[in-house]
Amino acid sequence: MAIDGKTELYGIIGNPVRHSLSPVMHNAGFADLAMNRAYVPLEVKNIKEGLTGLRALGFRGVSVTVPHKEAVIPFLDDIDPVAEKIGAVNTLVFQPRQGGQVHVHGLNTDWLGANTALAEKVSLAGSRILVIGAGGSAKAVGFGLIEAGAEVIIANRTAESGKALADLLGCTFIPLAEVTNVSADVLINTTSVGMEPDNEGIAVPPSLLPGFSVVMDIVYAPLETRLLREARAAGCQTIDGLAMLLYQGIAQFETWTGKKAPQDVMRLALEEELQRRAA
Ligand code: ATR
């Protein structure tokens, strides 16, 4: 659809942000539904000024990425209770109000993305889930899993941050070096281990993998990480990193548009963009 005076504006704010796959995904969705909307990457250094600019320019919704997911919170008009508990926001909705005011609501769809991807393969309530890593992604994923009634174990290389996240979530911590002592139904890698150019990297010993029924990686470049390749060979069901990216995006799209997202079109757009970049 051609951009014109009626085009509604969306985007992603972060720094860096030029590598983001979200524009390709959301623009494919808008085009498929013939919606006059456009989604652009916006490199924002100062979040307070960035938000003022977005309000003034009439943006209707934005995704928020590193390093602004936590820093944006003080500048919102209200925040979803789960996002508040997680302490991070990845989605903003701008609602024009009478008198020219713009109300900004923040929510978090990262945890929904992980839960939706997992729920296709496993029932989360009562499952034992080993989460590798203790950064921002592990925090959102861990909160979501606990929200869904799963039992979570955090394994991390650095004990201090691993314990801190486990305390926050009210779950168990284990040092990454001792992960071979753990048995669980699901393994989720939230670290960057295995991401290009570290293609042969793997966060846990491959000998551990036959014990899991589902193995999920949040790394999507390469799409099949060594972790997923070894897991598939060990007979586990696997979930690739595009699944979480896609489902968190679908939740954003549906929040912004109130319409069912064209999931297959959005996934295909992501896959084609990854292939284009790899060529
Ligand atoms: P994000 O916000 O994407 O989760 P992050 O906050 O930088 O990113 O967190 C990265 C996570 O990956 C951390 O848990 C980190 O472990 P440490 O706390 O020990 O730093 C983990 N990580 C990164 N590289 C790793 C590696 N080579 N081996 C094990 N864990 C690694």
Boltz pocket constraint, residues with backbone or C-beta under 6 A from the ligand:
constraints:
  - pocket:
      binder: B
      contacts: [[A, 132], [A, 133], [A, 134], [A, 135], [A, 136], [A, 137], [A, 138], [A, 156], [A, 157], [A, 158], [A, 161], [A, 162], [A, 176], [A, 190], [A, 191], [A, 192], [A, 193], [A, 203]]
      max_distance: 6.0
